[in-house]
């Protein structure tokens, strides 16, 4: 098995773990940060699959802009416990 396939499988398992953590965590801010990590892993997977233009777009839009919008939206809401 080549190192690229091993890296590919590792990133897929990491993506699965990060998504499960994002679903299970109770704090919305931590969930948004986990989604940012998932977007970064997806961008790495696109790069491994020889799609660097899609990887750059994924990293900029989903891991960058969308995460900032999530965090700003969460910070403007009130907590109720």
ABEGO torsion letter per residue (X at the ends): XBAAAAAAAAAAAAAAAAAAAAAABABAAAAAAAAAAAAAAAAAAAAAAGBAAAAAAAAAAAAAAAAAAAAAAAAABBBBX
